[in-house]
Amino acid sequence: MFIIQNDKNIVRMYAAHVLDLVNHFKWRYKLQKKISDADAKTCIEKEKALKRNWNDLDETDTWTDPYFDANGFINLERFLF
């Protein structure tokens, strides 16, 4: 752990990088969970399990709804972190 003072740009870059890493490993965990839930052993079974269970991407903007209310961000303090 380290402390960065007097440089908001560096803080923002490190925060973005940390969030990117967290999201990356969360995504990998979700994919592995789908494979293990399907009890897939071979590459072909794993591919079929992922295709059958693929539902994470939403082509509409409704995926943002949990983050906003009529006044804007629901948890502004968390967003500003």
C-alpha positions in Angstrom: 0.0 0.0 0.0 1.2 3.5 -0.7 0.0 7.1 -0.5 -0.1 9.5 -3.4 -0.4 13.2 -2.5 -0.9 16.3 -4.7 -1.4 14.5 -8.0 -5.0 13.7 -8.8 -4.3 12.4 -12.2 -1.9 9.7 -10.9 -4.5 8.8 -8.3 -7.2 8.5 -11.0 -5.0 6.3 -13.2 -4.1 3.9 -10.3 -7.8 3.7 -9.3 -8.8 2.9 -12.9 -6.1 0.3 -13.1 -7.2 -1.4 -9.9 -10.8 -1.4 -10.9 -9.8 -2.9 -14.3 -8.0 -5.7 -12.6 -10.9 -6.4 -10.2 -13.3 -6.5 -13.2 -11.0 -8.7 -15.2 -10.8 -11.4 -12.5 -14.5 -11.1 -11.6 -15.3 -11.8 -15.3 -12.9 -14.8 -15.4 -14.6 -16.1 -12.2 -18.0 -15.8 -13.8 -17.0 -17.7 -16.8 -15.4 -20.5 -14.8 -18.5 -20.7 -12.6 -20.7 -21.2 -15.7 -18.3 -24.0 -16.9 -18.2 -25.7 -13.5 -22.0 -25.5 -13.1 -22.4 -27.2 -16.4 -19.9 -29.9 -15.3 -18.1 -29.4 -18.6 -14.8 -31.4 -18.9 -13.7 -31.1 -22.5 -13.0 -27.9 -24.5 -16.1 -28.6 -26.7 -18.3 -29.0 -23.6 -16.9 -25.8 -22.1 -17.6 -23.9 -25.3 -21.2 -25.2 -25.5 -21.8 -24.4 -21.8 -20.6 -20.8 -22.3 -22.7 -20.4 -25.5 -25.8 -21.8 -23.8 -25.4 -19.6 -20.7 -24.1 -16.4 -22.3 -26.4 -13.6 -21.0 -24.1 -11.0 -19.5 -24.1 -8.5 -22.4 -27.2 -6.2 -22.8 -27.6 -4.2 -26.0 -29.8 -1.7 -24.3 -28.9 1.0 -21.8 -31.0 -0.6 -19.0 -27.8 -2.1 -17.5 -27.1 1.4 -16.0 -30.4 1.6 -14.2 -29.1 0.2 -10.8 -26.6 3.1 -10.7 -29.0 6.0 -11.2 -32.2 7.5 -9.8 -34.1 10.7 -10.8 -31.4 12.9 -9.2 -28.4 11.3 -10.8 -25.9 8.8 -9.3 -27.4 6.8 -6.5 -24.2 6.6 -4.5 -22.2 9.7 -5.5 -19.6 9.2 -2.7 -18.7 5.8 -4.1 -18.5 7.1 -7.6 -16.1 9.9 -6.6 -13.7 7.5 -5.0 
